[in-house]
């Protein structure tokens, strides 16, 4: 019986860690009375309020922000692939792991092509954002000038 418990713990320690983290979060939330605190406002949110706010924020992401995060995320992937190729080439034993270098090289090519696409999308959306910001500023300036002219006459 004790041996079975030991084997269960050894074989399932990752799941037990996840359960432990979830229990700590739940207990901490019960003790504090809130799940998340917004630093700017000091507002304390419970689980439901936090996830409603999170969902609202996710739905409000602009295409420009999405493109920017794709470019930055893809850079991290590229760094991982390149470091994998370098490490594999340096530690290879008698060409037994050549297939890993081949797979990583193919992934590198595909990831570089997708990075080019993400960069093109990012720069186009950046141009559009700058143009719309400029137009909005001109509209605000024009409307303020009209209001000032209307009040002075």
N, C-alpha and C positions, 0 to 999 in steps of 0.2 A: 504493500500500500504506500509506504513512504517512498519507495523507489519509483513508483508510478507518478507520484506528485513531483519528485525531482525531475523526472524525464519530461513531464508536462511543462514545468517551469523552464527547463533548459530549451525545449523545442519551441515554446511560444512566448519567449521573453519580449519580443517586439510588440505583440498584441497586448501583453500585460503592461508594458510601458505606456502604450497609447491609452489604455483604460485608466492607468494611474494619472496621467496628465489631465484627462477629462475629469476625473474625480477631484483633482486639485483645483481645477478651474471652477467646478460647481461649488465646492466647499468655500473657496475664496470669495465667490460671488455672493453666497449666502451670508458670509460673515460681514463683508463690506456693504452689502445691500445694493450693489450695482456691478455691471460687467465691464463697462468702459467709461473712461472720463475724457471728455473733449477738452484738450488743453487750452484752446483759444477762449472758449466760453466758460469752462469749468462745469459744464452740464454733465450729469452722471446718468448713463444710459443702462437700462437692463437689457437682457438678451433680445427680446422682440424689438425694442426701440433701436438697438444697435443694428440689427439686420435690416430693419426698414430703412434706416439712414444709409447703410451700406448699399442696399439695392437702389436707392434713389441716386446715390453718387455714381454707381456703375452705369445706370441708365443715362446719366448726364454726360458721359464721356464723349468728346468730339472726335471726328475722324482724324484730326491733326494729332490729338493726344494718343490715339490708337497707333498711328503710324510711328510716332516718336518712340513709344514703348516697344513696337516691333523691331525697330532699328537697334535699340539698346539691348533688347533681349537676344537678338540674333548675334550681336557682337560677343555676348557671353558664350553662346553656342560655338561660335567660331574659335574662340580662345580654347574651349574644351576640346574641340576636334584637333586643332593644331598641337596642343600639348599632348594629346593622346598619340598622335603620329610621332612626335619627337620622342616621347618616353618609350613607345614601342620600338622605334628604330634603335634607341640607345640600349635597351635591355633585351633585345631579341636573342634567343639562344638557338644557334645553328639553323636559322631561317624557319623555325617551327611556327612562328607567329606572323608570317608574311601576309596571311589572309586578313589579319586585323588591320594592317597598314593599307591593304587594298580597299577594304570596306570603308575605313576612315577617309581615305583619299577620295573615294566616290562621294561620300557624305560632304566632304569639304567643297567639292565642285558644286554640288547641288545647293549647299548653304550659301556659297559665294554668289551664285546666280540669284537666289532669293534675296540676299542682302542688297544686290544692285536694284532689284525691283522695289524693295522697301525704301531704299534711299531716294529713288525717283518719285515714289508716292509721297514720301515725307517732304521733299523739296517743293513739289507741286502744291501740296496742301499748305505748306508754309507761305508760298507766294499768294495763294488764295486768301489765307488768314490775314496777311499783311495788307492786301488790297481791301478786304472788307473792313479791317480796323481803320484804315485811312478814310474810307468812305463814311463809316460811322462817325468818325471824328469831324469830317467836313459837314455832315448833316447836323450834328450837335452844335458846331460853331455857327452854322447858318441859322439854325433855329434860335440860338441865343441872340444873335445879331438882330433877327427879326423882332424878337421880344423886346430887346432894348430900344430898337427904332420905334416900335409900337407904343412904348411907354413914354418916350421923350416927345412925341409929336402931339 
